[in-house]
Amino acid sequence: MSLPGNPFPGNGVSMSPIMNVITFKSPLSGWCAGLDDNPDPVFSGGTLGQGVSIDPTGGRVVAPFDGQVVAVPDSRHAVSLRADNGVECLVHVGIDTVSLAGRGFEALVVAGDRVTTGQVLLTFDPDLLARSAPSLRTPVLVLNAPGVGLRAVRDPGPVSEGDALFEVVMGEDAVIDPAVSQANGSAVEPDEVLELRTGLEHGIHARPAGLLGGTLDAMDARVRLVSAAGRGADVTSPVALMGLGIRRGDVVRIEASGADAAAAIEAVAAFLEPLDASSDESHSQADFELTPEPELHAPEPGSRLPALVASAGLATGVAAVLDFGGEPALAGPEGTPEQERAALDTAIAALAEHLQRQSTTAEGEAAEVAGAHHALVRDPGLLADARSAIEAGHSAAEAWWQATQDAAARLAALDDARLRERVDDLRDIGLQAVDILAGKAPGAALSLPEGAVVLADNLLPSQLMAIEPAAPVAICLAEGGVTSHVALLASARGLPMLVGAGPRLLAIADGTPLCVDAENGEILVAPPEDALAAFAGHVRSEQRVARDALAQAHLPGMTADGVAVAVQANLAGVGEAAAAVEAGAEGCGLLRTEFLFMSRGTAPSVEQQRHELQAIVDALGDRPLVVRTLDAGADKPIDYLDQAAEDNPALGERGIRLQLARPALLDAQLEALLRVESPQPLRVMLPMVTGADEVAAVRERVVALRERLGLAAELRLGIMVETPAAAVTAQRLARHVDFFSIGTNDLAQYTLCMDRLSPGLAKQLDALHPAVLAMVAMTAQAGRDAGIEVSVCGAAAADLQAVPVLVGLGVRKLSVPQARVARVKAALRGVSIPDCEQLATAALACESAAAVRGQVRAWQASTGGNR
């Protein structure tokens, strides 16, 4: 079977010549035949592209080359990919399988994922499909593009995954359709626009995407479809159209330009089968005509604006409003495509060098962020998209910004919680490279007025680092979350920070006096002179308390009546260990070992892990160390672990589940821990445990490793209590472990069924909710009954309103950011166990977290506790 070398007609798009050959591997096992054997004329007629048809004998689809996932429809019956040189392909499992609405299919990748040859993309139930679909014959297509052809096409017969199907040849006149990379922008103002709700039965899937461009035959017009989410695609690009995810009932805007724009609009509208305006079918996306938002007014002078505490502290200062949310100013091309490519390469190299330096000189969260950004900025898919946009006539800055924002839009559209932070990361590296292209030095600092309280919609890690030299006294964000990268960076620096203050925050004028109470979560706006003076006095008093606390930071943590409550530090790197000792920490209650695994291309070796762990043990001296094993997944993805996308990753394969599913990864970490020389047995903490069987499985692996390797070291095995299952069964779990450590961040998330990465829920997600406190109480009681230690290492341990409640519930160890060690010790010295127990009993009887906090404030005011 053979095909002509260049069978595809041109589309009039002019781009620079490209020479390339790709060997296209079979994505399925089965019987290979020509496309003319396929029963669907859209495929057999070559409307979408050229290739082969495979009647599958297996139940999965694998990647035919290295590249990037462009689209996976909601029905999961197909996947489209793009190679790094722009060649695009579609694998469409069966005929009319879109009508199954996902039944019998599972997608293991999402749009934007990087994939390697042979990686599993989809799985399907061939028996179910054989009973439900007209045919299982699967078109495997290279999508139409000028100058792109096939050669060495496989003859009909059996084929296995990974066998060569054909070679894709990009000749001298080959071009890459820019419609995908330009999906979110239009070069010209449209001549005609029409909005409608499409009545296509299954929305725009492969068949309508392939046929839609044909409605414009012989017309002088360029037409785009724009979804209600604002994403657009040229109607001649089937992949871009499928990537819009348009379903029946969705609102679509048709934009047309050219002499035949009106006729083109009419033809495309008819193809989309518009629903009648009176149709009662619900819209799956918002209409374009949105009710204008009311004008926002600044809070009244003397009013209080509530917010969430991301990093505790108090400050007075003046408002400094920073607008980081707008689009950057992007200059058009100043040189040839070759010169723009060179400018982009120079800027990316400078940014990569800066981020690499940051990742090695910074510590903890800052190092992790820089390392993650370094990996992103060298992503070959982003670079390929940017270079394609340059070939289409864009400047280096326009191309890079477009590439990063297109990738961010694809991730944001996935509604996948674990990828939300990556959206901000992509915006961050996009802005940094654009700034370099505009002549700024990497990491250039921003200037602020003295005593600045920074007000912004949101803040990216690099932006915090840029304003840090100007010494802001506090940060207040309209959006943001208490567990974001920026919140962790601010907490590590002891910088007061409030988030989730709402859009009215940004209506506050520059220079407005502000009082930031990042203990109780509120901003006092333009207070009267007496109120400002009173708050300033309170700040000075707190500063004196902080100085006194620092002077006594090396005293043991102890209540006023002499009960020991150890105050330890949460760590994420070697440098933080020495700083924690200097801050008075009585050891480390949580070492996050993710720092060993992130910002790398492969997992660290046993020796690499042992070396880093040994350095931390040495820095702590004779102080205890609690090491949490790798807690990857959900909001902490690690790229090279190749975890499949999950509909609800917070409830998926993460923590101990991931470790037991990857025993080699777990064994390497356990061996490294066993090889560390420590003055006392290391305490090893397992994350996300829900049952004793998980603990037993790890204990068996520890015993087996000790025997096989002849190691004498012992490990004390404990668990993070961060699931309701662990808290409710704590009495039974206590018989199998050496200690409990309560992770209040996740425990609150799972107990209250609120995503802790959702800014919209952040105000309600509070570890002082009575339901969460009940979980803490059950765990503490189980620990007392079993005679094992119970600690808290979540954010609540550093919350001065939570500290007396936790102590009253029976917690006798708190692990906090090092900047809070001295202050928490000082708070403990001001309370007694009987008072704390009385307060805890009252808190458990409250009906809400707000009521608990009100109870604590009243108690503190009457007793002076924690002040």
N, C-alpha and C positions, 0 to 999 in steps of 0.2 A: 504494500500500500504506500503510495507516495503523494505528496502535495507539492504544488509549485513553490518556488523559493520565496516569493513576495506576493502573496495572494490578496493582501488587504488594500482597499482603495484609500487614497489620502483624504484628510479632512480639512486641508487648507491651513493647518497650524504649522508655523515655521519654527524650527528649533535647530540647535547645533547638531552636527552629525555625531552619532554614537556607534561604536563597533563593539559587538559583544555576542557571545554564544553561551547559552545556558543549557545544560543537560537536565531535562525535565524528568524526574523520577515518578514512578507510578504511586499515586496516593492510596490505591486500594489493591487488594488481591481479587482476581476473578477472571472473566473472559473478556479480552480486549477486541474491539471491532471498530470500524470506521463510524464517523458521526452519522453517515447516511443510514446506519442501522438503527438510529434512535427514533422512537415513535413520535417525538414532539418536533414539529417543523421549525420551531424557533431555534432549536439546537441543530437539527439535521440540515437546515438550510443555511447555516453559517451566519445567522443574524447577529449573534453575540460574538462569535469568534470561531477559530478552528481548533481541532484537537481530535480526541477519540471518545468512544463510549465504552464503559466497562460495566459488565453485569457482575456485581460483587458476590464473592463467596464468603467474605468475612463480615465483620460488623464494625469497622472503624475506617476513618480517613486520616492519613498522615500527610505532613508537609512535603511537597514535591521538590522544594528548594529552600534555601535560607532566605528569609525575608520578613515581612510584617503583615499581620492580619489587617485587612482593610474593613471587612464587614462580616458579621454573623447575624442573620436575621433572628427576630424573636422566635420564629418557628424552628430554628436550629437545623434546618434541612440542607443548608448550603454554607460554604465559606469561600470568601474571595481573599486572595493574597497578592502582595506586590513584592517583587524582587528588588534588590537595592538599586538596580539599574532602571527600574520603572516598569518592567514587564509585569503584566497583571494576569491572573488566572482565576477561574471559577470552577469549583467542584460542587456539583448540584446532585445530591443523592436522590435518585429515583425521579419519577415523573409525577407532577401534581402532588408532591409530598408536602407542599406548603399548606394544603388543606388539613393536614393532621395537626396543625397548630402546636407542633413541638412534641406530640405524643410519639414515643419510640426513639427520640433523639436526646443526646446529651452533648452540649458544647463544652470543651475543655479549654477553650481560648476565647478571648474577647478582642474587639477592635482595638488596634494599637499595640497588641502583644508582638514581641519579637519571637520568631520561631526558627528552628533549625530543621534541616532535612531529616525526615523520619519521625519528627515529633507528632504525637497524636493530637489531632485537632477536634474531631467529632467521633462519637460512637453512636451506633444505631442498632435497633433490633430488626434484623433482616426478616424474621418470621412475621412480625407484626406488619412490617412494610409490605411484604408479599401478599398479605391478606387484605391490606387497606389501600394500596396505591395501584394505579394502572400498570406500572412497570418499575422494576428496580434498576433498569439501565441508567447508568450515571454518566452524564456528560462531564468530561474533563477538558476544559477549554483554556486556550490562550486568547485573551480578549482582543478584539480588533484594534489595531493601531497601525498607522502608516509605516511601511518599510519593515515590518516585522513578519517573519515567515517561519515555517517549520521545515525541517529536513530530517532524514533518517527516522521516519515515523515507523513505529513498531507494526509488524504484520499481525493480522488477526490470529488469536490463539490465547492460551493461558498466560496470565501475568501475575507476578507477586509484588507486594509492597517493595518499593525501592528499585525495581527493575527500570531500566531506561525506557521511556515511552517515545520520546523524540527530542530533537534539539531545537531550541528557539534561537533564531538568527536575527540579529538586529543589524541591518545593512547600513550603508553610508547615508541613506536618506531616512533612516529610522528616526522617529520622534516619540516622545512620551507625552501622552495626552495631559495637558495641564489642568484639565477640568477638576481633577481630584485635589491637587494642591491649591487650586484657587476656589475650593468649594465654599469658603466662607466670605468671599469678596467678589465684587464685580468691577471690571475695569471701567465701564461706562454706565451712565444713568440710563435705565431702560426707557424705551419709547412707549411701551404699553405695559400695564400691570393689571392683573385680575386675581382676585382671591376667591377660593371655593373650597368646599368640603368634598373630598374624593369619595366616590362610591365603589371603587374597585374592590371586588369581594375580599381579596387577601392583601390589599394595599399594593405597594410597588415592590414586587419580588423580581426574580430573574426574568420571567417572561415579559411582563410589561416594561421592565427596565430595558430589555433588548429591543422591544418593538417601538418604544416611545419616540426614539430619534427618527424612525422612519416616517413619522407624521409630517416631518419638515422637508421631505424630498422635493427638490426643485424650488424651494423657497429661499429667498434672500433674508435670512433671519438667524439670530443667535438667541436661544431660549434657555432660561434657567428656572428650576423649581427651588423654592425656598420653604423649608418647613417652619412650623410655628415656633420652633426652638431657635430659629435664626440661621440654621445651616442650609447651605445652598449647593446645587450641583447642576452642571450643564446637562441638558437632556440627551446629548450624544454620548455621555459617559455612563454606561450601565452600572459600573462599580460605584461611582459617586452617587448615583440615584439610589441604589440599594442601601448605601451607607446612611441615607437620610432616615431610614426606619419608618417610612410613612405607612400608616395603616388606614383601613376603611374608617371614614368619619373624621379623619384628621383635616385640619385646615392647611391649605397649600396656597402659596402665592406664586403665580406665573409671571415672570419678567421677560419681556421680549424686546429686542433691538433690531433695527434694519428696515429695509424698504417694505418687507412683507410682515412686519411685526404684528399687525392686527390679525391677519389671516393665520399666522402661526399661533397666536394666543387662542383663537377660535378652535384650531385643530387639536391643540394639546388639551384644551379644556374638554372637548368632546371625548377624547381618549380617556380622560380621568373619570368619566361618568359622574359628573357632579350631583351631589344629593340636593334635593329640593330644600329650600330654606325652612320649610315647615316640618322637615323630617325630625322625628324625636330621637334619632340615634345620637348617643352622647359623644361629645368630642373627647378624644384621648389626649389632645394637647390644647393649650389655651388659645383662644382666638387672638388674631393680630390686633384687633381694636381693643386696647386695654383702657380701662377707666384711668384717667390721669391721676397720678398720686397727688394728694393735697400738699401744698407748700409746707415745708417743715420750718418751724420757728424754733429759735434757740430757747432752751429752758429759761424760765424767769429768774432774775437775780434773786439769790437767796434760796432757790429751790434745790432739791436733792435728786440726782439722777442715779437710779439703781443700776448695778452692774455685778459681774461675777468676779470673784477673786481668783486671779491666775498666779499671782506672786504677791505674798503678803507684805504689808508695810504701810507707812503713812508718809504723806508729803504735801507741802504747799508750794505753789508756783504759778506760772502764767501759761495760758494755753498757747501751744504752737501747733497749728493745724497743718498736717502734711498730707498732700494728695498723692497717694501711691496707686490709686485705683484706675486712673485714666490710661488711655492708650498713649504710648510713647510717640514723640514726633519722629517720623520716619522720612528720611531724605530719599529722593528718587535716585536712579543710577547716575553716577558721575563718570563712569568709564565703560569699557567694553565688558562683556560677560567674563572674559578671562581676568580682567582687573578686579571685577567684583568678587569673583571666586577667590582670588588671591587675598583680597581684603578680609573676606570671611574667614579663610584659613588662618590668617595672622591673628585675627581677633579671638577665634576659638582656641588657638594655641596659647595666647596670653591668658585667657580666662582659665584654661585647663591648668596651666602652670600655677596661677594664683590659688586655685582651689586645691591643687595637690599640696602646695605649701601650707595652706590653712589646715588641711586634714592631718598633716604631720606635726604641726606646731601647736594646734589647739588641743583641748582636752574634752572628753565627755561628749555631751550633746553637740557642741560646736564642731568637734572633729567629725562626728557621724554625719552631720548635715553637709559639711564641706565634701566629705567623701562621696556621699550620695549624689551631690551636684556634679562632682567630677566625673562620675560614671555616666550621668545623663548627658553632659555636654559633649562627650565623645561618642554618643550613640550613633551608629552608622545610618540608621533609618532617618533620624532628624537631619543629619548632614546631607543625605541623598535627597530628601525633600527640599531642603534649602537650595541645593545646587540646581535641582530641576526648576525651581522658581526663578533662579538667576537666569537660566537659559531662556525662560519665558519672558525676560525683560525686566525683572525686578532688581532693585539694589540689594546689596548684601544684607543691610539692616532689614529691609522689607521681607526678604526671603527667610532670614533666620526667625524673625518675629512671627511670620506666618506659619512656618514649620512648627515652632514650639506651641503656638496657640491652637493650631489644628489638632496637634497631638493632645493638648490639654482638653480641648472640646470633646474629643473622642472618649477620653477617660471620664470626664464629668458626665457625659451622657450615659455611662454604664451604670450609674447609681450603685457603685461598688464602694463600700465604706473604706476598704483597705487602700484604695487608690486615690482618695480625696487629697491626701497630703501631696501626692505626686503632681496633682494639678497645680498647686502652689509652687512646687519645685520647678515645674516647667515654665511657669510665668517668671520665676526668679531668674533662671538661667537665660531666659529670653531677654529680660530687661538688662541683665549684666552685660551680655554680649552687645546689645544695641548701644549701651553707654560707651563701651570700649570703641565701637565703630564710630561713635560721635566724638572721640578724642579724649574721653575720660580714662584715668588710670584704673586698673582693676581694684575694687575694694575702696574707691575714693570715699573719704569721710564727708558727711553733711554738716553744715553749721546750724546751730540752734541758739536762741537767746539764753541768757543765764537763767537758771531756775526753770527750765522748760518742762512743761507737762505735755508730752507728745500726744496729740489726738489724731487718729487715723481710722480709716475704714477697716483695714487689716494691715498686718505687717509681715513681711517675709524675713526669713533668717538673715539674709545678706543685708537687708535694710536696717535691722536692729544693730548689726555689726557696724554699719556705716554711721549710725547716729551715736553709737556708744562713746566715741572720743569726745563728743560735745557734752557729755555728762548730763543727760536728762534726769530729772528727779523722779519721774514716773511716766508710765505709758497707759493710755486709755484707748480702747478700740471699740468701734461700733459693732463689729462682728467678732470673729475669732472664737477659740475654744480654750478651756482651761488645761487641756492636755496637748496643745499644739507644740510644735518645735519651738516657736518663739516664747511661749509660756515657760517651757522648761529652761530655755536659755536665760530668761529674765529671772527666774527663781534661783538659778545657780549663781547669778550675779547679785542677788539681794535687791533687785530693782522692783519697786512696787508696780504692779500691773493689774488693770481691770479689763475685762473683755465683755462683749455682749451688751454694751450700753445702749445700743440702738442708734438709728440714723440721726436723732436730734443732737447727738454728741457733736456731729460734724457741722452743725449750724452755730456752734459757739465761736465767737470771734477771736482772732489772734489777740493775745495780750490779756484776755479775761482772767482775773484771779480765780484760782481753783484750789479746793482742798480735796485731796485724794485719800479716801479711807479704804485702803485695801486690806483692812481687817474685817470690817463689817459690810463691804461691798457697796460703796456709794461715793458719788462725786458731789460736793457742795459747790454750786456755780455762783460766782460773783457774790460771795457772802457779805453781809453787813460788816462794818469794821469790827464791831465787838465780837461777832461770831468768828471772823477771820483771826482775830487776836487770840480768842479762846482756843481755836484749833491749832494755831501756831504754838501756843503754850503746851498743848497736848503733844504735838510733835516733838517739842524740846524735851518734854518729860519722857517720852518714849525713847528719844535718843540717849537720855541719861540712863534709862533702864537698859538700853542696848549696850552702852559703854560699860555699865556695871556688870551686865551679863557676860560681856567679853572678858572682863577682868577676872570673872569666876568660871570661865568656860571649862577649865580643866578640873573643876571639882566634879565628883561623881553626881550623876542624876539622882535626885532624892526629893521626896515630898517634905513638907514642913514637919511632919511627925516621924521622919526618919525612915520611911519605906523606900527602898531602892527601886528606881525606874530608869533603866539604862537608856541613854540617848545616843544612838548610833547614826551613821551617815549612809545615804544611798549613793553608790558610786557607779561610774561607767568608764573607768580608765585608770591608768597608773598614776598620772599626775594628780588626779582628784584624791587619791588615797593620802598622799603627803599633806595636801591642803586640808583634808578632813581631820587628820591628827592635829594639825596646827589649830584648827577651829575648836578642838576639844571633844571630838567624837570619841565615844568609848568602843570603837570598832566599826565594822560595816555590817549593817543589817540587811542590805540588798546590793549585791554586785550584779549589775545587768550585763551578762556576757554577750549580748548582741553586738557590742563594740568589736568583739573579736571576729565576727562573721560578716559585718557589713563593710561596704566600700572595698570589696574584693571581687575578683572574678571566679574564685573557687573557695571551698571551705578551707580554713586554716588546718595545718597539720597538728598532730599531738604535741610536738616540740614547740611549735609557735604558740599554742595555747598555754602550755606549761610555763614557758618563759614569761609571758605576760602575767599569768596568775602568781608566779613566784615573786615577781617584782612588787605586786600589790601586797602579798603576805609580808614581804620584807619591809615595806613602807609602814605597815600597820604595827609591826613589832609583835608584842605579845597580846595584842587586842584581837578579839574574835572576828572571823570573816564568814559571812553567809553568802554563798554563791548560788545564784539562780541559773539553772541550766537554760539552754537556748529557748527563748520564748518568741519564736517567729510565727508569722501568719497574721491575719486580720489587719491591724493598722501598722504592723511591723514586717512587711514582706521583704524577703531576701531573694534577689533576682535569680541567682544561680541554683536555687533549690527547685526551680521549675514547678512551683505549685500551681495546680489547676485553678482557674477562676471558679469562685463559688458564689451562689446567689446570696448567701448570708455568711461571709467569712468569719465574723465574730463568733459564730456558732459552728464553725467548720474545723478543718484540720490545723490546729494551732497548739502551742504549748506541748504538754506531754503527749498528746495524740500524734503530733508531727514527729516527735522524737522516737516514739515506739514504731512509727511507720518507716522511719529511716534509722534502723539500728546501728549502721556503721557510723553515722553522725553522732549518735548518742554515745556509743562505745568510745569514740575518739575523745569526746569531752570528759567522760568518766575516767579514762586512762590518764588524761592530762591532770585531772584533779588528784588522782591517786599518786602521781609522781611528784606532786608539790611537797616540799619540805616545810612543815609548819609546826610551831611550838605546841599546838593543840589540834585535834582532829578538825578538818574542815567541815563546815555545815553546808550541805547541798540541798537546795530547795527546788522542788519540782513544780512547775507552773500549770495551772488549769486542770488540776486533779479533780476527778469526780467520784472515784471509787478506790477501794483498797487494792483491787487487782492491778491497777496501774502502778501503785507503789511497790507491790510485790514483784512485778515484772522488772522494775529498775533495780531493786535490791538483788534479785537473782543475777542480773548482768554485772553488778558490782562484785558479787562473790565469785562469779566465773572469771572475771578479769583478774582479780587478785590471785586466784589459783593458777591461771594460765601464765601470768606474767611474773609470778613469784614476788608480788608486792606486799609489804607488811602494813602499809598505811591503812587507816580506817577512815570512813566517812560517816558523819551523822546525817541521816536522811530525814528531811522534813518536807512539808508541802506549803504552797501558797493556798490559803483559803480565799478563793475569789469567785467561787460559784455557789449558788444556793445549795446545790447537791452536797458539796463538801461541808458547808456550815450545818445543814440539817442532820448529816450523818457523822458529825465531828466526834461523838462519843465512840463510834465504832472505829473511825479512822485513827483516833488517838492511840489505839492499841498497836498500830502498825508503823508509827512515825516517832521521831525523836523531838520534833517541835512543830508548832504552827506559826505561820506568819500570814497575817490578814492583809490582802491587797484590796483596800477599800475602793480604788478606782473601778476595777472590773466588778467587784462585788456589788457596788451600787448600780452599775450598768445592768447586770443580769437580774438583780433583785427587782429593780424598778422597770425593767424592760425598756430602757432608754439608751440609745446609741450615744456613747460618750464622745464621739467625733462629730455629732450633729450640733452646730451652733444654735439651731432653733430649740433644742431641748436642754441646752447647757444650764439655763436658769433653774430648771426643775431637778436636775441631776445633782443630788446633795447626799453625801455620805452620812449626814446627821438625820436623814429620814428615819422615823421610828422602825420601819421594816428592816432597814440596813442595820440599825443598832441592835435589833433583835437577833440578827444573824451573828453579829459580833459577840453578843451576850452568850449565845449558845456555844460558840467556839471557845470563848474564854472559860466557861463553866466546864466544858469537856477537857480542856487543858488542865485546869485545877484538879479535876477528879483523877486524871491520869498521871499527874505530877510532871507534866511537860511544859516547856516554856511557850508563852503566847505573846507574839509581838504584832505591831502594825507597821507596815512599810509603805502604805499608800499616802495620798496627799493629806488625808485627815490627820495623820500623825504630826504634821507641821501646822495644823490649823489650831490657833490658840483657843478657839471656842470649843473645838472637839477634844482637846487634850484632857481636860478634867473629866469629861464624859467617858472617854476610853479608859482612863485610869479607874474610874468608878465601876466600870464593867469588868475589871480584872486584868486589863492589859498591863504588863510590867516591862515592856521594852518598846521603844519608839524609834523608827529609822526615818530620818528626815534629810532634806537637802542640807549640805554642809553650812550654808549661810544661815540656817535656822537652828543649828545645834545650841548655841549659847542662849538664844531667846526661849527655846522650849525648856531648857534646864532651869532658867530663871522662873518660868511660869510654874514649873513643878515645885519649886521652893516656896511658892506662895499658897499651896493648897494642902489639905490633909486628906487622908484616905476616907474617913467618915463623911466629910463634906462632899467628896467626889462621888461616893456611893449613893448619898442622898440625891445628888444632882442627877446621876445616871438613872435612878429609879423614876424620878420625875420625867426625865426625857423619854423613857420607854412608854410612859403613859400619855405622851403628847400625840396629837393627830397629824402633825405635819413637820417637815424639816424647819419651816419658818417658826413654828411654835417652839420647837426645841431651841433654836437660836435665840428666840425671845426669852425663854426660860434661862438660858446660860447668861445672856446679857444682864438680866435682872439679878441673877446670883452674883455675877462679877461686880456689879455696881454696889451690892449690899455687903460683900465680903472683901472686895479688893482682889479677889482671886484672878490670877493670870495678868495682873496689871502691875 
